Amino acid sequence: MSTTSIASSTSATSTTPIASIASPTSTIPSTPTTPDHPASEQATAALPQPHLPLPYLSSFPLLPIPVGDTVKMTDVKSIEFSGHPSESVDQFLRGFELAFRSQEKKEGLSANSEAGLSEYKAFQILRNLKPCSEAVRFAHRLPSNTMQDFDELCAALRARFENSDEIEEERRAAEELFLSLWQKRGQSINDYVKLTKKIALGMSVENQHLVATQFVKGLDSRKLRVQIMSGLSSHPTVKEAVTKVLQVADMIDVDCGPMGADLTDLDKSEEDEDLYSLLWRGKPKKKMAGMKQKENGNNSYGTDQKISLETARIRLRSQSFF
């Protein structure tokens, strides 16, 4: 082959477009540049399209996907608890219990299947207590074995902070009702007993004897009230006072129903009389007649005495006159 032919073939090869060699897209006819087909679209059609990932939006950051189908216990988060009366310790602990129960079910675990699981759950509770709060101070005073046991820690927190706001409101309402614990006129003893029991539920154990004493003092029937107070102990319980009132009311025939009428229907003057006169008001007619006859005899004897004394005075005056 001559030098001229080699050079011509080399020049012919060099004039071949590179795009036609590198990609089969060179066979696609070029799109004319028109308003309907801009130049950018033409260049895109001429080049191969690689598989690019979806665009990453900085305003919506992607969250890390946990490994596997379940979320680890380290991802369990809850609100902080400080022990304030406005907070609910039951909701605080309930959130942890539900999260742990769901996780154990997914992973096939039980409370005792993994060493240190109870201590780990207790640690999750402690780390969500608000710093420098009453809940933290209370937890630090607990024994170490309680702080390392999930069930014991939950029981201790519930016993200290459970429904503190509601309990305080109930105590305040009970104290207000205690000051006005009196049996209203026409109110049955049974209704009065129900009211007393309701107030006693809101009072502390130390003040139960005060409720029992006020319950007896507030009885509308004076006859029933005096008989109960005479046999009541110095520190009676509400149950003791209620039982005794119902028994004595049945014995002295004081109605416990809402339409019952007892000694409260008597006049003011009769209420001021002592129990002796009240008990003797219903004596038999024979005894009353005998007492009246004796009283009349005493009255006649006094009249004769006055007559004889007056006669003696008249005689003395007549003798001194002469």
C-alpha positions as CSV (number, residue, x, y, z in Angstrom):
1,M,0.0,0.0,0.0
2,S,1.3,3.4,-0.9
3,T,1.8,6.3,1.5
4,T,-0.9,8.3,-0.2
5,S,-3.6,5.7,0.4
6,I,-2.7,5.3,4.1
7,A,-2.9,9.0,4.7
8,S,-6.3,9.2,2.9
9,S,-7.7,6.4,5.0
10,T,-6.4,8.0,8.2
11,S,-7.9,11.3,7.3
12,A,-11.3,9.7,6.5
13,T,-11.3,8.0,9.8
14,S,-10.5,11.1,11.8
15,T,-13.4,12.9,10.3
16,T,-15.9,10.4,11.7
17,P,-18.0,12.0,14.6
18,I,-16.9,10.7,18.1
19,A,-20.6,10.5,19.3
20,S,-21.4,8.1,16.5
21,I,-18.7,5.7,17.8
22,A,-19.3,6.0,21.5
23,S,-23.1,5.7,21.6
24,P,-25.8,4.3,19.4
25,T,-27.8,7.5,19.9
26,S,-25.9,9.0,17.0
27,T,-28.3,7.3,14.7
28,I,-31.3,9.3,16.2
29,P,-32.0,12.2,13.9
30,S,-31.3,15.5,15.4
31,T,-34.4,17.5,16.5
32,P,-34.6,20.9,14.8
33,T,-34.2,23.9,17.1
34,T,-37.6,25.5,17.2
35,P,-39.7,27.2,19.8
36,D,-41.4,23.9,20.4
37,H,-38.1,22.1,20.7
38,P,-35.5,24.1,22.5
39,A,-31.8,23.4,22.3
40,S,-31.6,21.9,25.8
41,E,-34.2,19.3,24.9
42,Q,-32.2,18.5,21.8
43,A,-29.0,17.9,23.7
44,T,-30.7,15.7,26.3
45,A,-32.2,13.5,23.6
46,A,-28.8,13.1,22.0
47,L,-26.9,11.9,25.1
48,P,-27.4,8.7,27.1
49,Q,-29.5,9.2,30.4
50,P,-27.8,7.6,33.4
51,H,-29.9,6.4,36.4
52,L,-29.7,9.3,38.8
53,P,-31.0,9.2,42.5
54,L,-34.0,11.2,43.6
55,P,-33.2,14.9,44.3
56,Y,-32.3,15.5,48.0
57,L,-34.3,18.3,49.5
58,S,-32.4,20.1,52.3
59,S,-35.6,21.5,53.8
60,F,-36.9,17.9,54.4
61,P,-34.0,15.9,55.8
62,L,-34.3,12.2,55.5
63,L,-34.6,10.3,58.8
64,P,-32.4,7.3,59.5
65,I,-34.1,4.0,58.9
66,P,-33.7,1.6,61.7
67,V,-32.0,-1.7,60.9
68,G,-34.5,-4.5,60.6
69,D,-38.3,-4.4,61.0
70,T,-38.4,-3.2,64.6
71,V,-37.3,-0.1,66.5
72,K,-34.7,-0.7,69.2
73,M,-35.5,0.2,72.8
74,T,-32.9,2.9,72.7
75,D,-35.3,4.8,70.4
76,V,-38.1,4.9,73.1
77,K,-38.6,8.4,74.3
78,S,-41.1,10.0,76.6
79,I,-42.0,13.4,78.1
80,E,-40.2,14.4,81.2
81,F,-41.8,13.9,84.6
82,S,-41.2,16.3,87.5
83,G,-43.8,15.2,90.1
84,H,-45.8,18.4,89.9
85,P,-49.5,17.9,91.0
86,S,-50.6,18.9,87.5
87,E,-48.8,15.9,85.9
88,S,-50.0,12.4,85.7
89,V,-47.5,9.7,86.8
90,D,-49.8,7.0,85.4
91,Q,-49.7,8.4,81.9
92,F,-45.9,8.9,82.2
93,L,-45.3,5.2,83.2
94,R,-48.0,3.9,80.9
95,G,-46.2,5.2,77.9
96,F,-43.1,3.2,78.8
97,E,-45.0,0.1,79.6
98,L,-46.7,0.1,76.3
99,A,-43.5,0.7,74.3
100,F,-41.6,-2.0,76.2
101,R,-44.4,-4.5,75.8
102,S,-44.7,-3.9,72.1
103,Q,-40.9,-4.2,71.7
104,E,-40.8,-7.4,73.7
105,K,-43.6,-8.9,71.6
106,K,-41.9,-8.0,68.3
107,E,-38.5,-9.4,69.3
108,G,-39.9,-12.4,71.1
109,L,-38.5,-11.4,74.5
110,S,-39.9,-11.7,78.0
111,A,-39.3,-9.8,81.1
112,N,-36.7,-12.4,82.3
113,S,-35.3,-13.7,79.1
114,E,-32.5,-11.2,78.8
115,A,-30.1,-10.4,81.7
116,G,-30.4,-6.8,82.9
117,L,-33.6,-6.1,80.9
118,S,-35.5,-5.0,84.0
119,E,-32.6,-2.8,85.1
120,Y,-32.4,-1.3,81.6
121,K,-36.1,-0.4,81.6
122,A,-35.7,1.2,85.0
123,F,-32.8,3.2,83.7
124,Q,-35.0,4.5,80.9
125,I,-37.5,5.7,83.5
126,L,-34.9,7.5,85.6
127,R,-33.3,9.3,82.7
128,N,-36.6,10.9,81.8
129,L,-37.2,12.4,85.2
130,K,-36.8,16.1,85.1
131,P,-33.5,17.3,86.7
132,C,-33.7,19.1,90.1
133,S,-37.4,18.1,90.4
134,E,-39.2,16.4,93.3
135,A,-39.4,13.2,91.3
136,V,-35.6,13.1,91.0
137,R,-35.1,13.8,94.7
138,F,-37.6,11.1,95.5
139,A,-35.9,8.5,93.2
140,H,-32.5,9.3,94.7
141,R,-33.8,8.4,98.2
142,L,-35.0,5.0,97.0
143,P,-32.9,1.8,97.7
144,S,-30.6,0.7,95.0
145,N,-32.5,-2.5,94.4
146,T,-35.7,-0.5,93.8
147,M,-34.0,1.8,91.4
148,Q,-32.7,-1.2,89.4
149,D,-36.0,-3.0,89.2
150,F,-38.6,-1.7,86.7
151,D,-41.7,-3.0,88.5
152,E,-40.6,-1.8,91.9
153,L,-39.6,1.6,90.6
154,C,-43.0,2.0,88.9
155,A,-44.8,1.0,92.1
156,A,-42.8,3.5,94.2
157,L,-43.4,6.3,91.8
158,R,-47.1,5.6,91.6
159,A,-47.5,5.4,95.4
160,R,-45.8,8.8,95.7
161,F,-47.2,10.8,92.8
162,E,-50.3,9.0,91.6
163,N,-53.3,11.4,91.0
164,S,-51.8,13.9,93.5
165,D,-53.9,16.7,92.0
166,E,-57.2,14.8,92.2
167,I,-56.5,13.5,95.7
168,E,-55.7,17.1,96.9
169,E,-59.0,18.3,95.4
170,E,-61.0,15.5,97.0
171,R,-59.4,16.2,100.4
172,R,-60.2,19.9,100.1
173,A,-63.8,19.2,99.1
174,A,-64.1,16.6,102.0
175,E,-62.8,19.1,104.5
176,E,-65.4,21.7,103.4
177,L,-68.2,19.1,103.6
178,F,-66.9,18.0,107.0
179,L,-67.4,21.5,108.5
180,S,-71.1,21.4,107.4
181,L,-71.8,17.7,108.4
182,W,-75.2,18.0,110.0
183,Q,-78.4,16.0,109.4
184,K,-80.9,18.4,107.9
185,R,-84.4,18.4,109.1
186,G,-86.4,15.8,107.2
187,Q,-83.3,14.1,105.9
188,S,-83.3,10.3,106.5
189,I,-80.6,8.6,108.6
190,N,-79.7,6.5,105.6
191,D,-79.0,9.5,103.4
192,Y,-77.1,11.1,106.3
193,V,-75.0,7.9,106.6
194,K,-74.2,7.9,102.8
195,L,-73.1,11.5,103.0
196,T,-70.8,10.7,106.0
197,K,-69.2,7.8,104.2
198,K,-68.5,9.9,101.2
199,I,-66.8,12.6,103.3
200,A,-64.8,9.9,105.2
201,L,-63.3,8.6,101.9
202,G,-61.7,11.9,101.3
203,M,-60.3,12.4,104.8
204,S,-57.0,11.1,106.0
205,V,-56.8,8.1,108.4
206,E,-55.8,10.4,111.2
207,N,-59.0,12.3,110.9
208,Q,-61.4,9.4,110.7
209,H,-62.4,9.7,114.4
210,L,-63.2,13.4,113.9
211,V,-65.7,12.4,111.1
212,A,-67.3,9.8,113.3
213,T,-67.7,12.2,116.2
214,Q,-69.1,14.9,114.0
215,F,-71.5,12.4,112.5
216,V,-72.9,11.6,115.9
217,K,-73.0,15.3,117.0
218,G,-74.8,16.2,113.8
219,L,-77.7,13.8,114.3
220,D,-81.0,15.7,114.2
221,S,-82.7,13.5,116.9
222,R,-81.5,14.7,120.4
223,K,-82.7,11.5,122.0
224,L,-80.6,9.4,119.5
225,R,-77.7,11.8,119.7
226,V,-77.4,11.6,123.6
227,Q,-77.7,7.8,123.7
228,I,-75.0,7.3,121.1
229,M,-72.6,9.9,122.7
230,S,-72.9,8.2,126.1
231,G,-71.5,4.9,124.8
232,L,-69.0,6.1,122.1
233,S,-65.3,5.6,122.5
234,S,-62.8,8.5,122.5
235,H,-61.5,7.7,119.0
236,P,-64.3,5.9,117.2
237,T,-64.2,4.8,113.6
238,V,-66.8,5.8,111.1
239,K,-68.0,2.2,110.7
240,E,-68.4,1.9,114.5
241,A,-70.4,5.1,114.8
242,V,-72.7,4.3,111.8
243,T,-73.4,0.7,113.1
244,K,-74.3,1.9,116.5
245,V,-76.5,4.7,115.2
246,L,-78.5,2.3,113.0
247,Q,-78.9,-0.2,115.9
248,V,-80.0,2.3,118.4
249,A,-82.3,4.1,116.0
250,D,-84.1,0.7,115.3
251,M,-84.4,0.0,119.1
252,I,-85.9,3.4,120.0
253,D,-88.1,3.3,116.9
254,V,-86.6,6.2,115.1
255,D,-87.4,5.9,111.4
256,C,-84.5,5.8,109.0
257,G,-86.6,6.3,105.9
258,P,-86.9,9.7,104.1
259,M,-90.5,10.1,105.4
260,G,-89.8,9.1,108.9
261,A,-90.6,11.4,111.8
262,D,-88.7,11.2,115.1
263,L,-88.4,13.4,118.1
264,T,-87.3,16.3,115.9
265,D,-91.0,17.0,115.3
266,L,-91.4,18.1,118.9
267,D,-91.7,21.7,120.0
268,K,-88.7,23.8,121.1
269,S,-89.7,23.5,124.7
270,E,-89.9,19.8,124.5
271,E,-86.5,19.5,123.0
272,D,-85.0,21.3,126.0
273,E,-86.4,18.7,128.4
274,D,-84.1,16.0,129.7
275,L,-84.3,12.4,128.7
276,Y,-85.9,11.4,131.9
277,S,-89.0,13.5,131.2
278,L,-89.1,12.3,127.6
279,L,-89.0,8.7,128.6
280,W,-91.7,9.1,131.2
281,R,-94.1,11.0,128.9
282,G,-95.7,7.8,127.8
283,K,-96.6,6.3,131.3
284,P,-99.7,4.2,131.8
285,K,-102.9,6.0,132.9
286,K,-103.0,4.2,136.3
287,K,-99.6,5.4,137.2
288,M,-100.3,8.9,136.1
289,A,-103.6,8.9,138.1
290,G,-101.8,7.8,141.2
291,M,-99.2,10.5,140.8
292,K,-101.9,13.1,140.3
293,Q,-103.8,12.0,143.4
294,K,-100.6,12.1,145.5
295,E,-99.9,15.6,144.2
296,N,-103.4,16.7,145.1
297,G,-103.0,15.3,148.6
298,N,-99.8,17.2,149.1
299,N,-101.5,20.4,147.9
300,S,-104.4,20.0,150.4
301,Y,-102.0,19.3,153.3
302,G,-100.2,22.5,152.5
303,T,-103.5,24.5,152.6
304,D,-104.4,23.2,156.0
305,Q,-101.0,24.2,157.3
306,K,-101.5,27.7,156.1
307,I,-105.0,28.0,157.7
308,S,-103.7,26.9,161.2
309,L,-100.8,29.3,161.0
310,E,-103.0,32.2,160.1
311,T,-105.4,31.3,163.1
312,A,-102.5,31.4,165.5
313,R,-101.4,34.8,164.3
314,I,-104.9,36.2,164.8
315,R,-105.0,34.9,168.4
316,L,-101.7,36.5,169.3
317,R,-102.8,39.8,168.0
318,S,-106.0,39.8,170.0
319,Q,-104.1,39.0,173.2
320,S,-101.6,41.8,172.7
321,F,-104.4,44.3,172.0
322,F,-106.1,43.7,175.4
